[in-house]
Amino acid sequence: MLFEEKRPETHNAQEMLDKYQITELVHYERYARDYGLWDGMATCYTDDATIEISWYKGPIKGFLEASKPGPDAQTDSLPAHKMHETLVWLNGDKAVAVVVTTMTGRTPVQGQTMDNLIYVRLVYSLKRVNDEWKIYSMTPVYERDTLLPVTPKDIKPVKGARDSYKNLAIVLKDLGAKTSDDLPGLDQPASVQKFLGGVQDWFEKKA
């Protein structure tokens, strides 16, 4: 019987804690990849971890290097993972986590800027190493995908709109509202760093 044919069960507080830690780990692993937090991402795996996806198959060290964008990469082309239901099965010092996920990427396709939406189940195998859960392997189960135009050709853009929310600006303009142009966004990395720096200062400040 495949593990997923059996309903996940939580029998005690320790198992509840293990499942929470595993969920937190796999969610952070994808978050770190999406936002270029490579040192944090590296802490998520066992030394002998492997990854197999559509464009890479091999050890984790190679995956970390291959994931880093080149100096000329466009910010909006970076992949992002929208993680939904997460289920965890425990077996002693081993575990399997399955995360229903939408992978997104923005890229030029045949002269148009498109969003590629890829619907998968990310299947993680995990081990407990020195009382800490680590990812041993990750492979997606691909289900289907979609290509969507970022802005349909017959829709007029808003002049001067920020790349991070240029389509929102179109919608708001039609509703009679003006879009703020000073929000943190990936098209202006300094704005994100400034915002997160303020959050960090607040977080560290003692009451």
C-alpha positions as CSV (number, residue, x, y, z in Angstrom):
1,M,0.0,0.0,0.0
2,L,1.4,3.4,-0.9
3,F,1.9,5.8,2.0
4,E,-0.7,8.2,0.6
5,E,-3.4,5.6,0.6
6,K,-3.3,5.7,4.4
7,R,-4.7,8.7,6.2
8,P,-2.0,10.6,8.1
9,E,-2.5,10.1,11.8
10,T,-1.1,12.1,14.8
11,H,-1.0,10.1,18.0
12,N,0.8,12.4,20.5
13,A,2.3,15.8,21.1
14,Q,5.7,14.7,19.8
15,E,4.3,13.6,16.5
16,M,2.4,16.9,16.3
17,L,5.6,18.8,16.9
18,D,7.5,16.7,14.3
19,K,4.8,17.4,11.7
20,Y,4.8,21.1,12.4
21,Q,8.6,21.2,12.1
22,I,8.6,19.3,8.9
23,T,5.9,21.6,7.4
24,E,7.8,24.6,8.5
25,L,11.0,23.2,6.9
26,V,9.6,22.4,3.5
27,H,7.7,25.7,3.2
28,Y,10.9,27.6,4.1
29,E,13.0,25.6,1.6
30,R,10.8,26.8,-1.2
31,Y,10.5,30.3,0.2
32,A,14.3,30.5,0.4
33,R,14.7,29.3,-3.2
34,D,12.1,31.8,-4.5
35,Y,13.7,34.8,-2.8
36,G,17.4,33.9,-3.1
37,L,18.1,33.1,0.5
38,W,20.8,30.5,-0.5
39,D,22.5,30.1,2.9
40,G,19.2,29.5,4.6
41,M,18.1,27.1,1.9
42,A,21.3,25.1,2.2
43,T,20.5,24.4,5.9
44,C,17.4,22.5,4.9
45,Y,19.1,19.3,3.5
46,T,21.1,16.3,4.5
47,D,24.6,16.3,3.1
48,D,23.6,13.5,0.6
49,A,20.3,15.1,-0.5
50,T,19.2,14.8,-4.1
51,I,16.7,16.8,-6.2
52,E,15.0,15.8,-9.4
53,I,12.9,18.3,-11.3
54,S,12.2,19.2,-15.0
55,W,15.6,20.8,-15.6
56,Y,17.9,19.3,-13.0
57,K,18.7,15.8,-11.5
58,G,21.5,15.4,-9.0
59,P,23.0,16.4,-5.6
60,I,21.8,19.3,-3.6
61,K,25.1,21.3,-3.9
62,G,24.7,21.4,-7.7
63,F,21.0,22.3,-7.4
64,L,21.9,25.3,-5.2
65,E,24.4,26.6,-7.7
66,A,22.2,26.0,-10.7
67,S,19.3,27.8,-9.0
68,K,21.1,31.1,-8.5
69,P,20.1,33.5,-11.3
70,G,22.7,35.0,-13.5
71,P,23.6,38.7,-13.2
72,D,21.4,39.6,-16.1
73,A,18.3,37.7,-15.0
74,Q,15.0,39.7,-15.0
75,T,13.5,39.9,-11.5
76,D,10.0,39.0,-12.7
77,S,11.3,35.9,-14.4
78,L,12.3,34.3,-11.1
79,P,10.1,31.2,-10.1
80,A,7.7,31.3,-7.2
81,H,6.0,28.5,-5.4
82,K,2.5,29.0,-4.0
83,M,2.2,26.2,-1.5
84,H,-1.3,24.9,-0.5
85,E,-2.2,21.7,1.4
86,T,0.6,20.0,3.2
87,L,0.4,16.4,4.5
88,V,3.0,14.6,6.5
89,W,3.4,10.8,7.2
90,L,5.8,9.8,9.9
91,N,7.8,6.5,10.3
92,G,10.3,6.8,13.2
93,D,13.2,8.9,12.0
94,K,11.9,9.1,8.5
95,A,9.0,11.1,7.0
96,V,7.3,11.9,3.7
97,A,5.7,15.3,3.1
98,V,3.5,16.1,0.1
99,V,2.7,19.7,-0.7
100,V,0.1,20.6,-3.3
101,T,1.8,23.5,-5.1
102,T,1.4,26.0,-7.9
103,M,4.8,26.9,-9.5
104,T,4.8,30.2,-11.4
105,G,7.3,31.7,-13.8
106,R,7.2,34.7,-16.1
107,T,9.0,34.5,-19.4
108,P,8.9,35.6,-23.0
109,V,7.3,33.0,-25.3
110,Q,7.1,33.6,-29.0
111,G,7.1,37.4,-28.6
112,Q,4.7,37.6,-25.7
113,T,5.3,37.9,-22.0
114,M,3.6,34.9,-20.4
115,D,3.0,33.4,-17.0
116,N,3.6,29.7,-16.9
117,L,1.5,28.1,-14.1
118,I,2.6,24.5,-13.3
119,Y,0.4,22.4,-10.9
120,V,2.4,19.8,-9.0
121,R,2.6,17.8,-5.8
122,L,6.0,18.3,-4.3
123,V,7.1,15.0,-2.6
124,Y,9.7,15.3,0.1
125,S,11.6,12.5,1.8
126,L,13.0,13.6,5.1
127,K,15.3,12.2,7.8
128,R,15.9,13.1,11.4
129,V,19.6,14.0,11.7
130,N,21.0,14.9,15.2
131,D,17.4,15.5,16.4
132,E,16.7,17.9,13.5
133,W,14.5,17.1,10.4
134,K,16.3,17.5,7.1
135,I,15.2,17.0,3.5
136,Y,16.8,13.9,1.9
137,S,15.1,14.2,-1.5
138,M,12.5,16.2,-3.4
139,T,10.7,15.3,-6.7
140,P,7.5,16.9,-8.1
141,V,4.6,14.9,-9.4
142,Y,3.6,17.0,-12.4
143,E,-0.2,17.3,-13.0
144,R,-0.8,20.0,-15.6
145,D,0.3,23.4,-16.6
146,T,-1.0,26.6,-18.3
147,L,0.4,29.5,-20.3
148,L,-1.3,32.9,-19.7
149,P,-0.5,36.3,-21.2
150,V,0.6,38.7,-18.5
151,T,-1.3,41.5,-20.1
152,P,-3.7,40.7,-23.0
153,K,-2.7,42.6,-26.2
154,D,-5.9,44.6,-26.4
155,I,-5.5,46.0,-22.8
156,K,-3.8,49.4,-22.6
157,P,-1.1,49.6,-19.8
158,V,-1.0,52.4,-17.3
159,K,1.9,54.7,-18.2
160,G,4.6,54.7,-15.5
161,A,3.1,51.7,-13.6
162,R,5.5,49.6,-11.6
163,D,6.4,46.2,-13.0
164,S,5.6,44.4,-9.8
165,Y,1.9,45.4,-10.0
166,K,1.4,46.9,-13.4
167,N,-1.8,44.9,-14.1
168,L,-3.3,45.9,-10.7
169,A,-2.7,49.5,-11.8
170,I,-4.9,48.8,-14.9
171,V,-7.7,47.4,-12.8
172,L,-7.6,50.2,-10.2
173,K,-7.5,52.9,-12.9
174,D,-10.7,51.4,-14.4
175,L,-12.2,51.6,-11.0
176,G,-11.2,55.2,-10.7
177,A,-8.4,54.7,-8.1
178,K,-4.8,55.8,-8.4
179,T,-2.1,53.2,-7.6
180,S,0.6,54.1,-5.1
181,D,4.0,53.9,-6.7
182,D,6.2,53.6,-3.6
183,L,5.2,50.1,-2.3
184,P,7.9,47.5,-1.8
185,G,8.3,45.3,-4.9
186,L,10.7,43.0,-6.6
187,D,11.1,45.4,-9.5
188,Q,12.8,47.8,-7.0
189,P,14.9,45.5,-4.8
190,A,16.1,48.4,-2.6
191,S,12.5,49.1,-1.6
192,V,12.1,45.5,-0.4
193,Q,15.4,45.7,1.6
194,K,14.4,49.0,3.2
195,F,11.0,47.7,4.2
196,L,12.4,44.4,5.6
197,G,15.1,46.3,7.4
198,G,12.4,48.3,9.2
199,V,10.7,45.0,10.1
200,Q,14.0,43.7,11.4
201,D,14.6,46.8,13.5
202,W,11.1,46.4,15.1
203,F,11.6,42.7,15.6
204,E,14.9,43.1,17.4
205,K,13.9,46.1,19.5
206,K,13.2,45.3,23.1
207,A,9.9,46.4,24.6
